[in-house]
Amino acid sequence: MSTSATGTHAAPSRAQFGDLGPDARTGAGGDVSLDLIMDVAVTVALEVGRASITVRELLQLTPGSIVELDRLAGEPLDVLVNGIKVARGEVVVVNEKFGIRLTEVVPPAERMEKVK
C-alpha cells in the first residue's frame, strides 16, 4: 500500500493498457503515424554468402587465403536491415561506388514473422 501526502492509504488498482496489436490505433482514435520513427537509423548490410569453418582454419587465414562461400557467383545478394532479410538484389556500380539493384522484396508479413 502507498501513503498519500495526507497520511491516508490508497488502495492499489490494476493498470489499464490499450491494445498493442497490429491494428492498434492512437489514443485519439486516429491512424498510427510512422513520423516518429522516420529519422531512426538502421543498419543495412549486403550478404554475399556464408561459410562454416573451424577455429583452426580461422587461425590459419592469411592475406591471399580464399574462403569458399555457400553461394554461386552471380547469385543475388541478401539485403539485411538490422539482421533481418528484407530483399535480394544484384551488385551495381554507381558513381564509382558499389550499390545494389533490388530484384526481390520480402513481403512485409514475412519480415514481421522474423522479428517475433
Sine and cosine of phi, psi and omega as CSV:
sin_phi,cos_phi,sin_psi,cos_psi,sin_omega,cos_omega
0.00,0.00,0.51,-0.86,0.04,-1.00
-0.95,-0.32,0.40,-0.92,0.00,-1.00
-0.92,-0.39,0.76,-0.65,0.01,-1.00
-0.99,0.13,0.06,-1.00,-0.01,-1.00
-0.89,0.45,-0.39,0.92,-0.02,-1.00
-1.00,0.04,-0.06,1.00,0.03,-1.00
1.00,-0.03,-0.03,1.00,0.02,-1.00
-1.00,0.07,0.43,-0.90,-0.01,-1.00
-1.00,-0.06,0.76,-0.64,0.04,-1.00
-0.99,-0.11,0.68,-0.74,0.02,-1.00
-0.97,0.23,0.71,-0.70,0.03,-1.00
-0.93,0.37,0.51,-0.86,0.05,-1.00
-0.76,-0.65,0.40,-0.92,-0.03,-1.00
-0.96,0.27,0.69,-0.72,0.02,-1.00
-0.93,0.35,0.59,-0.81,0.01,-1.00
-0.92,-0.40,0.81,-0.59,0.00,-1.00
-0.83,-0.55,0.56,-0.83,0.05,-1.00
-0.97,0.23,0.12,-0.99,0.02,-1.00
-0.92,0.39,0.77,-0.64,0.03,-1.00
-0.94,-0.35,0.26,0.96,-0.02,-1.00
-0.95,0.31,0.02,-1.00,-0.06,-1.00
-0.89,0.45,-0.38,0.92,0.00,-1.00
-0.98,-0.18,0.27,0.96,-0.04,-1.00
-0.89,0.45,0.55,-0.83,0.02,-1.00
-0.92,-0.40,0.24,-0.97,0.07,-1.00
-0.95,0.30,0.23,-0.97,-0.03,-1.00
-0.87,0.50,-0.47,0.88,-0.02,-1.00
-0.99,0.13,-0.02,1.00,0.01,-1.00
1.00,0.05,0.05,1.00,0.01,-1.00
-1.00,0.04,-0.02,-1.00,0.04,-1.00
-0.95,0.32,0.48,-0.88,0.07,-1.00
-0.94,0.34,0.75,-0.66,-0.04,-1.00
-0.98,-0.20,0.71,-0.71,0.06,-1.00
-1.00,0.03,-0.02,1.00,-0.04,-1.00
-0.83,0.56,-0.54,0.84,-0.05,-1.00
-0.92,0.40,-0.42,0.91,-0.06,-1.00
-0.94,-0.35,0.06,1.00,-0.06,-1.00
-0.87,0.50,-0.45,0.89,-0.01,-1.00
-0.98,-0.17,0.17,0.99,0.04,-1.00
-0.97,0.26,0.78,-0.62,-0.01,-1.00
-0.98,0.21,0.65,-0.76,0.09,-1.00
-0.81,-0.59,0.38,-0.93,0.02,-1.00
-0.99,-0.15,0.84,-0.54,0.05,-1.00
-0.96,-0.28,0.80,-0.60,0.01,-1.00
-0.76,-0.65,0.53,-0.85,0.07,-1.00
-0.94,-0.35,0.78,-0.62,-0.04,-1.00
-0.95,-0.30,0.90,-0.43,0.01,-1.00
-0.97,0.24,-0.62,0.78,-0.02,-1.00
0.12,-0.99,-0.02,-1.00,-0.01,-1.00
-0.73,-0.68,0.36,-0.93,0.07,-1.00
-0.58,-0.82,0.54,-0.84,0.08,-1.00
-0.92,-0.39,0.87,-0.49,0.00,-1.00
-0.76,-0.65,0.33,-0.94,0.03,-1.00
-0.99,0.15,0.25,-0.97,0.07,-1.00
-0.88,0.47,-0.62,0.79,0.02,-1.00
-0.86,0.52,-0.73,0.69,0.01,-1.00
-0.90,0.43,-0.63,0.78,0.02,-1.00
-0.87,0.49,-0.70,0.71,-0.03,-1.00
-0.94,0.33,-0.32,0.95,0.00,-1.00
-1.00,-0.01,-0.04,1.00,0.01,-1.00
-0.92,0.38,0.69,-0.72,0.03,-1.00
-0.68,-0.74,0.23,-0.97,0.09,-1.00
-0.82,0.57,0.76,-0.65,-0.03,-1.00
0.99,-0.13,-0.21,0.98,0.05,-1.00
-0.90,0.43,0.51,-0.86,0.04,-1.00
-0.89,-0.46,0.77,-0.64,0.06,-1.00
-0.94,-0.35,0.88,-0.48,-0.02,-1.00
-0.98,0.20,0.78,-0.63,-0.02,-1.00
-0.99,-0.11,0.19,-0.98,-0.07,-1.00
-1.00,0.09,0.14,0.99,-0.02,-1.00
-0.87,-0.49,0.47,-0.88,0.08,-1.00
-0.99,0.16,0.49,-0.87,0.08,-1.00
-0.87,0.50,0.69,-0.72,0.01,-1.00
1.00,-0.04,-0.20,0.98,0.06,-1.00
-0.93,0.36,0.50,-0.86,0.04,-1.00
-0.88,0.48,0.51,-0.86,0.08,-1.00
-1.00,0.05,0.44,-0.90,0.12,-0.99
-1.00,0.05,0.67,-0.74,0.10,-1.00
-0.97,-0.24,0.87,-0.48,-0.03,-1.00
-0.93,-0.38,0.72,-0.70,0.11,-0.99
-0.89,-0.46,0.90,-0.44,-0.10,-1.00
0.77,0.63,0.64,0.77,0.07,-1.00
1.00,0.09,-0.03,1.00,-0.02,-1.00
-0.96,-0.26,0.79,-0.62,0.01,-1.00
-0.93,0.36,0.84,-0.54,-0.01,-1.00
-0.89,-0.46,-0.30,0.95,-0.04,-1.00
-0.25,-0.97,0.11,-0.99,0.14,-0.99
-0.73,-0.68,0.43,-0.90,-0.01,-1.00
-0.19,-0.98,-0.04,-1.00,-0.03,-1.00
-0.89,-0.45,0.52,-0.86,-0.02,-1.00
-0.96,0.29,0.69,-0.72,0.10,-1.00
-0.75,-0.66,0.24,-0.97,0.08,-1.00
-0.91,-0.42,0.81,-0.59,0.00,-1.00
-0.79,-0.61,0.88,-0.47,-0.01,-1.00
0.78,0.62,0.72,0.69,0.04,-1.00
0.91,0.41,0.30,0.95,0.08,-1.00
-0.83,-0.55,0.46,-0.89,0.05,-1.00
-0.96,0.30,0.55,-0.84,0.09,-1.00
-0.56,-0.83,-0.08,-1.00,0.03,-1.00
-0.66,-0.75,0.71,-0.70,0.09,-1.00
-0.99,-0.16,0.89,-0.46,-0.04,-1.00
-0.94,0.33,0.75,-0.66,0.03,-1.00
-0.92,-0.39,-0.30,0.95,-0.02,-1.00
-0.43,-0.90,0.71,-0.71,0.05,-1.00
-0.89,-0.45,0.75,-0.66,0.02,-1.00
-0.93,0.36,0.75,-0.66,0.01,-1.00
-0.85,0.52,0.59,-0.80,-0.03,-1.00
-0.80,0.60,-0.64,0.77,-0.02,-1.00
-0.88,0.47,-0.64,0.77,0.01,-1.00
-0.93,0.36,-0.60,0.80,0.04,-1.00
-0.90,0.43,-0.66,0.75,-0.03,-1.00
-0.92,0.40,-0.52,0.85,0.05,-1.00
-0.89,0.46,-0.59,0.81,0.00,-1.00
-0.94,0.35,-0.51,0.86,-0.03,-1.00
-0.95,0.32,-0.57,0.82,-0.07,-1.00
-0.93,0.36,0.00,0.00,0.00,0.00
